[in-house]
Amino acid sequence: MFVRNLNECNVITALDGTILRELLNPLRDGTDMKLRYSIAHASVPPGKASLPHKLTRASEVYYFLSG
């Protein structure tokens, strides 16, 4: 089982102001998981939107809590 505490993840602020915390990124985590996707918690300020982007080495999974 892979367990990650959101409060222990590094905070990244994207150029569009989106606040990101990577929960799972097998390309950077040093794990032996054979996954081709990452999972991140993102927070977008009210009235704003994240910019479209494309990843070339992995896919992303998004889940929405509100908004």
C-alpha positions, 0 to 999 in steps of 0.5 A, a space after each residue: 500500500 502506498 500512503 502519502 500525507 497531503 500536508 507533507 507534500 511539497 507545495 508548488 505554485 504554477 505560473 497561473 497561480 494554481 497551488 499544487 501538491 503532488 501525491 504520486 509521481 512515479 517518475 520522481 518518487 523513486 518507487 518501483 511502481 510501474 505507473 504512467 500517471 501522477 496524482 496531484 492535489 490542486 487548488 485554484 483561486 476563486 475566479 481563476 482557471 488553470 492553464 491548459 497543458 500537456 504532459 509527454 512522459 505521463 498522464 495526470 488524474 484530476 479529482 474535484 472537491 468543489 467548484 
